[in-house]
Amino acid sequence: MTQPRGQWSGRLGFILAAAGSAIGLGNLWKFPYMAYENQGGAFVLIYIVAVLAVGIPIMMAEILLGRRYQKSPVGAFLRAGADKVGGKLWAGVGFLGVTAGFVILSYYSVVAGWTIHYILMAIAGKLGELARQPELLQNHFVNEFLQNSRLQITYHLVFMALTTAAVYFGVKRGIERVARYLMPILFGILFFLLIYSATTPGFGRAIGFLFQANFAAVDRYGFLEAMGQAFFSLSLGMGAMLTYGSYMNRSGSIPKSTLQISALDTLIGLVACVIMFSIIFSFDMEIQKSSSILFTTLPTVLVQLPGGNWVNGLFYLLIAFAALTSTISLLEVVSSFAIDELKWSRRRATLTMGSSIAVFGILNALSNGASAPLSTFNPLGRSSTAGVFGTLDFLAANWFLPVGGLLIALFVGWFLGRRDAREELEAGHGVMTGFGVWRFLIRFVAPIAVAAIIVSVILGYEYQ
C-alpha cells in the first residue's frame, strides 16, 4: 500500500534538518585543516565563491527534484527521466546516492562512536588525566581503544541505534524533532567555544589569518580543494537534500531555504576555524589532517585551558551532535528508497536498513581496523584502508558522490526543461529574478567544477 508521505511542519524544521545533514565532521575538522594548510583568507574566499557558484546551484537542483516528484532519489529520477533521453537509466543516479549513503554511514558511525568514549571519559575525569600526559593519551587511543574491537563495536552500535531511532519515528516526529533539539544545542556549544577562544592568546592572530587574503599562497590544488569542500560540505551527490526536499511543501521557497542552509553551513565552518586556529596559535600546535589528531593531540591542548576537562567534554559533545544529524540524513536516504521503491513500511525499512548498515560497520571494523584514515575526514583522498570494505569506501566517497553530483547538475540543467525547473523554483517563492544566473551555473559552471574534481581523482592527486 502507498503510505502517506511525511512532511516538515514548516520551513524552520526543513532548514534545521537539512543544515544538520550538511554540518558534520567535515565542517569541524576538515575545513579548518584545509583553510590552515592553504594559508587562511584567500582559501576561505575561494571556498565561499565555490559555495555560491557550485554548491548552492546543485543543492537547489536536488531539492527541486525531490519536491517536484515527491520521491526518494531512485524514484525521483525514474519519474523525471521517464520521457527524457536515457529513460530509466537515470535511476542509476539515485542508486549511486543510496549506495554511497549505505557505505559511508557504516564508516561514519564507527568514528562518531569514538566521541561517545571521549564524552564518557570526560565525565569520569579520566580524559583530563590522560590529556595532561600526551604519551599516555596517545597510548590509550592507539594501543588500548583502537585495539579493543568490542568497545568500538559497542559505541558504533549505540550510535547506529540513536540514528535508527530518529529515522524510525518519521519526518516530523523523528528527524525534525531531533534537529529542533540538537541544532540549537550545537549552535550554543559552538558559540560558547567561540567566546571561550576569544580569551586565548591566539585569538587575534586567528582572526587575521582567517580573513586576510594572500592569493599567492593558494596553488591550483588549493582551488580544487576549495571546490571539493564546497561540494562535499553541503551534503551533495548522495541524495540527502533530494530526499529532504521531497518532504517540503510547495509553500516553501527553495531558493531562500537553500541560501539559509548554505549560510549556516558556511558560518559553522568559519566559527570552527576561529576556534581551532585560536587553539593552534595559542599553543603552537602541530596540525595534521589525520582523524587521529582529534583524539590524541587536540585533547592535550584543550586540557591546558581553564576548565580544560569540561571544555574537552563539550568539544566531543559538539562533534557527536554534528555527526548524529548527518548520520540521520544518510540513513533516511537509504530507508526512503525501501519505503518508496520496495513499498516497505517505515518501521520495516528503518530497522532493516539500520541493522544492515550496523552489521556492515562491524565487519569493516573487524576487517580493517577503525584506525585507518576514513573518507569522513578525507573525502577526496585515496583511502589507505585495505580490502573489500576499504575499496567500497573509496568508491563511495571518491566516485559515487561526485559522479552523482555531476549527473544531477547535467540532468537538471540540460534535460529537465527550463519551464519545469522555473515552475518548481518559483513555487512558494514568487518570481525568481536570478533564475537565468542559476540556470547558467547549473548548466556550465557546476558541471565543469565537479568534473575537475573527478579528473583530479583520475590523475591520482591525493588531498593529504
N, C-alpha and C positions, 0 to 999 in steps of 0.2 A: 504494500500500500504506500502511496505517496504521502510523506509526512509534511505537516505544515512547516514552512521554512522559518527559522528563527530570525529575529530582527533585533538590532540595537534599540535601546529605549530612546535614544536621541543622538545628536551629533557628538556630545561630550563623551558618551560611552564608546562610540566608534573611535574617536580620536585617541582616547586613553588606551584602548586595547591595541590599536594599530601602532601607536607610539611605543607601547610596551613590546610589541613584536620587533620593532626596529632597534630599540635601545637594549643593548645586550653587552656581552663581554667585549665585543669589538670596540664599543664606544669607550669603555672604561679602561681598556689597556692597549688595544691595538692602535687606535687613533692617536693617543698620546705618544706611543712609541714612534709611529711614523712621523708625526709632527716634530718630535725631538730629533730623529735621525736626519730629517730634511731641513733642519735649522729654523723651525718655527714659522714665523709670519708669512713668508711667501707661499709655503706649502698650504697653510690654512686658507689663504686667499684662493689658491688654485682649487682646493677642495670645495670651497663654497661655490665657486663658479661651476665646478663639475656637478654639484648637487642641483644647481639651478638648470643646467643645460642637459644633464643626463639623468640624474636620479628622479627629479620631480616629473619630467615627461613620462618616464617609464612607470612610475608609481601611478600617475593619473590613468595611464593605459590599462594597468592591471585592475584598478578599482572600477574603471569604466566597463571592462569586460565582465567583471563579477556582478555588478549591479544590473547591467543590461540583460544578462542571460540567466541570472538567479541560480547559478550552479557553481560547483567547485571547479578547479582548473580543467580537469578532463572533460566534464560535461559542458563547460562554457565553450571550449574550443570545438567540441563536437557540434554544438548548435551554431556557433558563429561561423565555422568553416564549412558547414554543410553545402552551401551553394557557392563556395569560393573555389578557386584553383587549388587543388590539393585535397579538397574534401575532408574526409575523416582522418586523413593523415595528420591534420593539425592537432588532433587529440594527443599526439605524441609530445607536444609541448607541455601539456598538462601532466602527462606521465613522468616527464623529466622532473618536474617540480615535486610531485608526490614522492618519487623515488629518492630525490635529494633530501627531502624533509625527513623521510624514514631513516636514511643512513646517518645524516648529520645529527639528528636527535639522539641516536644511540651513542654517539661520541660526546655530544654536548652535555648530556645528563651525567656522564661519568665525571667530567671536570666540574660541573656545577655541584655535584655531590661533595667534592673536596671542601667547598665552602661550609657545608654543614659541620664537618670535622673541625674546622678552624673556629667557627662560631662557638661550638661546644667547648673547645679548648680555652677560648677567651673567657667564657662564662666561669669556667672552673679555675681560671687564673694560670693555667699551665702554659698558654701561648705566651704570656708576658715573661714567664720564667725562661722558656726556651729561647725567645727572641733576644733576650739580653746576652745570650751567648750564641752568636751566629753559627758556630760549628755544631752546636747541639741541635739547633733547628734544622740545619741542612741535613744532619744525620737522621733526624726524626722523619723528615719528609722523604728522603731518598731511600734510606735503608730500613725504615720501620713502616711508615704509612704506605708507600708505593709498593712495598713487597707484601703487604697484608691484603691479599685478594678478598678475603671475607669482609674486611672493613670497607674496602672500596665498593664492593658489590652491594653491601648493605646501604651505604649512602646513595648509591646510584638508584637502587630500588625505592628508597624513600623519596628521592626527587621525582622519579617517574610516577610514584603514587600521588604526589601532590599535583603534578601536571595532569594526570589522568582524571583526578577528582574534579579539577576545574573544568575540563572539557566535558566530562560526564554530565554535568548539570546544564549544559547547553549554552547558548549565546548570551542570553540576558541574565539568567540565574547563576551561571558559572563563570564564563570568560569575562563578561563585562563587570560582574560583581567583584571578582578578584582584581581586575585592573583598577576599579574605582578605589579599592583599599590600598593596593600595593604601590600604584604610581604616585599618589601624594606622599606616602611614606618615603619612597625612593627619592622624590624631589626634596623632601625635608632633610634626609640624611645627607644628600649632596650639598644642600645649602649650608648645613651645619659644618661639614668638612671644608667648604669653601671659606666660610667665616673663620674657621679654625686655621686654615692655611694662611690667611691674611696676617696672622700673628707670628708666622715663621720668618726667619731672616731671608729666605729665598723668594718671598712673595713678589717683591718689586722686580727682581730680575726675571721672574717667571712671566710677569705681565709684559715686560719689554721684549722678551724672547718670543712670546706668542704673537704679539701684534706689531712688531717691527719687521717689515718685509725686506728680505735680501734675496732677490731672484737669482743672483749669481750662484747661490748655494744649492739651487734645485736643478738637477740634471734631468735628462729625458726620462729616466726611470722614476724620478720623483713625480713627474707629471702622470706617468702610468699608475703609480701607487695612489695618487690623489683621485684619479678617475675610478680605480678599482675600489677604493674605500668608499667613495660616494655611492657606488652601486651596491656593494655588499652591506654597508651600514644601514641602508634603508630597507633591508629585508626583501630585496627584489629577486626575481628569477625563480623563486620556489613556489609561487602561487599563494603566499600568505596574504598579501594585500588583495589579490583577486578573490580569495575565499572570504576575507573580512568584508570586502566590497559587496559580496553577494547578500550580506545581511543588512545592507544600508538601504533605507527607504529613499524614494525619489524626491522627497522634500529637502534632502541634504545636498549641500554644494560639494561636488567632487573637487573642483579647483581650490576652494578655501580650505577644505579638510586636508588636502594634500600639502598645501603650504604650511598649515599649522603642525602637522605631523613631522614634516621635514625640518621645520624650525625648532621644534622640541628636540628632535634627534641631534641636530647640529649644536644646539645650545648645551645639551648634556655632554657632548664630546668636548666642547670648548671648556666647560666647567671642570671636567675631568682632567684636561690638560693643565689648567691653572693649579689644581690640587696636586697633581703628580709632579709638575715642574717645580712647584714650591718646595716639595719634599726633596726632589733631586738636587736642586741648587742649595738647599739648606745643609745637606749632609754630603755633598759631592758624591752622590750615589752613582754607581756604575749601572747603566740601564741596558737591558738586553731584551730581545724580542721574545725569547723563550717563555712559555707559560710558567715555568718553574719559578721565575723571579717573583711572581705574585705570592708564592707560598714559601719562599726562602728569604730573599733579600729584603723585600718590602716590609714584612713584619718587624725585622730587626731595626729598620729605620723608624717606623711608626712608634715603636715602643719607647723611643728616646724622647718623644713629645710628652708634655704633661698629660697624665691620664692615659698613657700610651696603650695599656692593655684594653681599655674600653674603646679607644679610637680604632684599634685593630678589630675589635668585635663589630663595631659599626661599619667598618670598611667591608668586612666579609658579609655582613648582612645586606649591605648595598649590592654587592656582586651577586648574592643569592637571589635577591628580588629581581634584579635586572635579568638574570638568567631564566628565572621562572616565567616571567612574562613572555620571553622568547620561546621557551620550550612549549608553552601552551599553544602558541600560534603554529609551531611546527606539527604538533600532534593534531591540531584542528584541520590542517591541510590534509593529512593522511586520513583522518576519521571522516571528514566531509566527502572524500572520494567514495568511501564504503557506503555512506548514507545515500549519496546521490546516485551512484552508478550500480552498486550491488544491492541497493534497496534494504540495507540493514537498518535496524533501529539505532538511535544514537547510543543507547546502552550497549548493544552488541558491538557496534563499530568502535566505540571508545575503549571498551575493555579488551577487545580482541587486538586492536592495533597497539594500544598501550602496552599490553602484555608481550606482544611480538617484539616491539622495539626494546622493551626491557630485557628480554632474552638475548636479543641481538647484541645489546650493550654488554651483557655478562660475557657472552662468547668473545667479544672483542677484547674486554679487559683480561680475560684468561689467556687469550691467544697472543696478544701483542704487548700487554702491559700498558697501563694507563699513563706511564711516564713519557711516552713518545709525544713529540710536538703535534698538536691536533689542529685541524683546519679551523677550529674555533678561533685560534689566535693567529693563524697564518692562512687565510682562505685562498690566497693566490699562489702560495708557495708549494713546492713539491713536498708532500708529507714523507717523513722518514719512516713511518710505520711500515711494517713488513706484512706479507701475506695477503690473503683474500680481503680481510676487513680493511687493512690499510689502503689497498688498491681501490676498494669501493668508496672509501672516504675521499681519496684523491679525486676520483672521477666525479663524485657528487659536488665537491666544493670547487674544483677547477674547470669542470666541463659542463655538468648539468645546469648549474646556476647561470653562468654567463651565456651559454648557448640558449638556455630558456629565455633569458632577458633579451637577447638579440632577436629571437624569433617573435617574442611578444611585440617588440618595437616594430619589426617589419610587418607583422600581421595587422596591427592597428594602424600603422602609417600608410601601408600600401594595399591592403586587402579589405579592411573593414568597410571603408567608404567614408567619404567626407561628411555626408549628411547624417549617417548613423552616429558617427563619433561626436559631431557637433550637437546633435539632439540630446545625447546622453550627458554630455558635459554641461549643457545649459539647463538640464532638468534640475530644479531646486536651486539654480544659481542665477538664472537670467541671462541676458545677452553676454557672451564671453568675448570681450574686446580683444583679448590676447590669443584667440583661437588660432589665427594664422601663424603666430610665433610658435605656439605649442606644436602645431602640425609640422612646421619646418624642422623643429628639434626632434620630434619622434620619427620623422622620415629620414633625416640625414645625419644630424649631429649625434644622437644617441646610438644608432646602429654602428656608426664609424668608431665611436669611443669604445663600445663594448667589443667590437671586432678587434680593436687594437689590444684589448686585454687578452682575448683569446689567442691572437697571434703571438703575444709575448709568452704565453704558456707553451705554445707550439715550439717556439725558438728556445725554450728551456730556461728563460730568465726566472730566477728564484727571488722572491720577495723576502729576503732574510735580513 
